[in-house]
Amino acid sequence: MSNFLSYFETNWSAMTASDWVGTILTVIIFILMFGMYFWALRPKNKEKLESHRDMALRDDDINSEKNDG
């Protein structure tokens, strides 16, 4: 079992600047995604999000009206 756990060990002092940037970006993106999922799935925001459900279809209708007239 210790051989399996040694696979997940990290040598923090050997990390390069690129490693740190990648690690920090990954953590930031994870936190932002978690926050966005929390916000989008709250029942309080359901009506606000449902009002934009067919936004892509309405955008096509607006563009076709501009080209026709």
CORFEN-V728862 format. One record per helix or strand of 3 or more residues. SS is the DSSP state (H for helix, E for strand). FROM is the first residue (numbers start at 0). TO is the last residue. If there is no record, write none. Layout:
# CORFEN-V728862
{{SS;FROM;TO} {SS;FROM;TO}}
This chain:
# CORFEN-V728862
{{H;1;5} {H;11;13} {H;16;39} {H;42;49} {H;54;67}}
